[in-house]
Amino acid sequence: MSTAYKAYFYQQDRAYHYANRRPDMTYLIYDEQLLGMDDYLDNLQEYMTFYENTFLKGDMLQQEVPVPN
């Protein structure tokens, strides 16, 4: 498969292959599961609730913001 311009080079890619380690097709999303997006979403929701309760209390939401002319 070599050509005059480029020699054939074989090296296994650096990707992990989990198809033989998982009984179903979740090996396709294994890398995404390692990111922990579910925990991130839970933490983000907690922070949003904290922010709303701390900085956006009822009185502040009802105030009108002056619009410059």
Backbone as CSV, one residue per row, in Angstrom:
resi,resn,N_x,N_y,N_z,CA_x,CA_y,CA_z,C_x,C_y,C_z
1,MET,0.808,-1.191,0.000,0.000,0.000,0.000,0.854,1.258,0.000
2,SER,2.124,1.107,-0.041,2.992,2.273,-0.118,2.947,2.845,-1.530
3,THR,3.180,4.133,-1.616,3.277,4.791,-2.922,4.658,5.419,-3.032
4,ALA,4.920,5.999,-4.155,6.217,6.649,-4.348,6.352,7.875,-3.443
5,TYR,5.229,8.433,-3.029,5.254,9.654,-2.227,5.107,9.409,-0.723
6,LYS,4.521,8.283,-0.380,4.254,8.037,1.033,4.369,6.547,1.339
7,ALA,5.116,6.251,2.377,5.266,4.858,2.780,4.086,4.438,3.655
8,TYR,3.694,3.192,3.522,2.606,2.655,4.332,3.073,2.561,5.775
9,PHE,2.245,3.025,6.685,2.584,3.004,8.105,1.392,2.493,8.872
10,TYR,1.608,1.462,9.666,0.520,0.909,10.467,0.833,1.112,11.937
11,GLN,-0.098,1.703,12.634,-0.002,1.818,14.077,-1.415,1.832,14.615
12,GLN,-1.633,1.090,15.677,-2.971,1.062,16.261,-3.312,2.442,16.796
13,ASP,-4.538,2.866,16.573,-4.953,4.177,17.066,-5.004,4.179,18.585
14,ARG,-5.082,5.364,19.152,-5.037,5.510,20.601,-6.398,5.356,21.259
15,ALA,-7.417,5.119,20.482,-8.764,4.988,21.041,-8.887,3.686,21.822
16,TYR,-9.657,3.752,22.901,-9.925,2.555,23.670,-11.110,1.840,23.049
17,HIS,-11.047,0.558,23.022,-12.133,-0.232,22.454,-12.735,-1.086,23.557
18,TYR,-13.968,-0.769,23.922,-14.628,-1.451,25.017,-15.714,-2.404,24.530
19,ALA,-15.762,-2.657,23.249,-16.823,-3.508,22.724,-16.762,-4.910,23.315
20,ASN,-15.577,-5.378,23.614,-15.469,-6.721,24.173,-15.586,-6.728,25.698
21,ARG,-15.790,-5.571,26.320,-15.854,-5.489,27.774,-17.241,-5.160,28.297
22,ARG,-18.154,-4.827,27.416,-19.497,-4.455,27.840,-20.512,-5.349,27.143
23,PRO,-21.526,-5.798,27.870,-22.460,-6.754,27.288,-23.456,-6.145,26.302
24,ASP,-23.578,-4.829,26.295,-24.532,-4.193,25.393,-23.801,-3.128,24.578
25,MET,-24.531,-2.214,24.005,-23.909,-1.217,23.133,-23.509,0.056,23.873
26,THR,-23.454,0.019,25.191,-23.053,1.214,25.929,-21.588,1.550,25.727
27,TYR,-20.828,0.658,25.115,-19.441,1.003,24.808,-19.372,2.188,23.854
28,LEU,-20.449,2.435,23.130,-20.475,3.558,22.200,-20.524,4.905,22.928
29,ILE,-21.069,4.925,24.138,-21.179,6.175,24.887,-20.336,6.151,26.155
30,TYR,-19.424,5.223,26.270,-18.613,5.070,27.482,-17.819,6.336,27.785
31,ASP,-17.209,6.933,26.787,-16.416,8.150,27.022,-17.277,9.286,27.557
32,GLU,-18.491,9.421,27.038,-19.383,10.458,27.527,-19.810,10.180,28.969
33,GLN,-19.970,8.913,29.320,-20.329,8.574,30.687,-19.205,8.942,31.650
34,LEU,-17.975,8.843,31.208,-16.842,9.192,32.065,-16.790,10.682,32.382
35,LEU,-17.418,11.512,31.562,-17.406,12.951,31.798,-18.220,13.358,33.017
36,GLY,-19.180,12.542,33.406,-19.991,12.843,34.590,-20.956,13.994,34.370
37,MET,-21.579,14.050,33.224,-22.484,15.152,32.923,-23.732,15.152,33.817
38,ASP,-24.149,13.997,34.288,-25.316,13.956,35.178,-25.012,14.674,36.490
39,ASP,-23.839,14.409,37.049,-23.446,15.103,38.279,-23.274,16.596,38.030
40,TYR,-22.722,16.943,36.884,-22.540,18.355,36.547,-23.890,19.059,36.479
41,LEU,-24.858,18.418,35.863,-26.190,19.013,35.753,-26.829,19.200,37.120
42,ASP,-26.664,18.212,38.003,-27.200,18.345,39.362,-26.536,19.505,40.099
43,ASN,-25.212,19.610,39.995,-24.497,20.705,40.656,-24.888,22.058,40.087
44,LEU,-25.085,22.117,38.790,-25.502,23.363,38.155,-26.884,23.783,38.635
45,GLN,-27.793,22.812,38.760,-29.143,23.131,39.249,-29.085,23.643,40.682
46,GLU,-28.258,23.032,41.520,-28.107,23.500,42.897,-27.559,24.925,42.929
47,TYR,-26.580,25.203,42.083,-26.001,26.544,42.044,-27.022,27.560,41.553
48,MET,-27.817,27.190,40.554,-28.836,28.113,40.055,-29.861,28.435,41.141
49,THR,-30.237,27.444,41.919,-31.174,27.662,43.025,-30.553,28.565,44.073
50,PHE,-29.292,28.313,44.425,-28.581,29.160,45.377,-28.521,30.598,44.869
51,TYR,-28.170,30.781,43.603,-28.049,32.121,43.021,-29.391,32.842,43.054
52,GLU,-30.440,32.119,42.683,-31.775,32.726,42.676,-32.186,33.141,44.087
53,ASN,-31.952,32.272,45.073,-32.345,32.584,46.446,-31.481,33.670,47.058
54,THR,-30.238,33.771,46.652,-29.319,34.740,47.238,-29.414,36.105,46.581
55,PHE,-29.457,36.139,45.272,-29.358,37.408,44.557,-30.646,37.853,43.880
56,LEU,-31.578,36.985,43.695,-32.801,37.339,42.979,-34.029,37.122,43.859
57,LYS,-33.976,37.630,45.067,-35.103,37.479,45.980,-36.289,38.273,45.483
58,GLY,-37.444,38.003,46.017,-38.694,38.583,45.562,-38.695,40.078,45.340
59,ASP,-38.151,40.880,46.276,-38.169,42.329,46.130,-37.368,42.780,44.914
60,MET,-36.277,42.129,44.683,-35.420,42.544,43.568,-36.074,42.238,42.225
61,LEU,-36.887,41.185,42.188,-37.534,40.820,40.928,-38.644,41.812,40.562
62,GLN,-39.260,42.436,41.559,-40.370,43.336,41.305,-39.925,44.751,40.961
63,GLN,-38.686,45.094,41.233,-38.212,46.446,40.967,-38.078,46.683,39.466
64,GLU,-38.455,47.896,39.070,-38.291,48.255,37.664,-36.909,48.808,37.449
65,VAL,-36.318,48.425,36.365,-34.990,48.902,36.025,-35.147,50.178,35.213
66,PRO,-34.526,51.272,35.638,-34.658,52.516,34.865,-33.991,52.368,33.504
67,VAL,-34.687,52.869,32.507,-34.168,52.802,31.140,-33.590,54.168,30.798
68,PRO,-32.312,54.243,30.453,-31.725,55.550,30.094,-32.310,56.058,28.767
69,ASN,-32.484,57.361,28.675,-33.040,57.960,27.453,-31.967,58.239,26.459
